[in-house]
C-alpha cells in the first residue's frame, strides 16, 4: 500500500496549492533558488507529456462532426414514375400498373 502525501503550499503569488502525491513521502524542498517543493519541480519537469496528450485529445476526437443522416437529410417523397402505353400513347403511373408489365387499359 502506498502512502499518500497531502500537503498545502502557499506560493509567493499568493496562490494556494493543495498537493497530493503517492510517489513522494516527505515534503522536501528543492535546491533551486525558488525553493519549491520537490512535488512541484517533478510536476513541472514532466507536465509537457500531459499537455501534449490534452492537445492531441482535443484535436483527434472520436465524436462525429455531423448529425445523424436521417435527421439531416430531408425525407423525399416517392415520385410516381410514368410509363407510357404504346397503344394509347398516354402516360400510366406505377399505381395503376400494379407491378404488372401489361397496361390495365389495353391489357398489353
C-alpha positions, 0 to 999 in steps of 0.5 A: 500500500502506498502512502499518500502525501497531502500537503498545502503550499502557499506560493509567493503569488499568493496562490494556494496549492493543495498537493497530493502525491503517492510517489513522494513521502516527505515534503522536501524542498528543492535546491533551486533558488525558488525553493519549491517543493520537490512535488512541484519541480517533478510536476513541472519537469514532466507536465509537457507529456500531459499537455501534449496528450490534452492537445492531441485529445482535443484535436483527434476526437472520436465524436462525429462532426455531423448529425445523424443522416436521417435527421439531416437529410430531408425525407423525399417523397416517392415520385410516381414514375410514368410509363407510357402505353404504346397503344394509347400513347398516354402516360400510366403511373406505377399505381395503376400498373400494379407491378404488372408489365401489361397496361390495365387499359389495353391489357398489353 
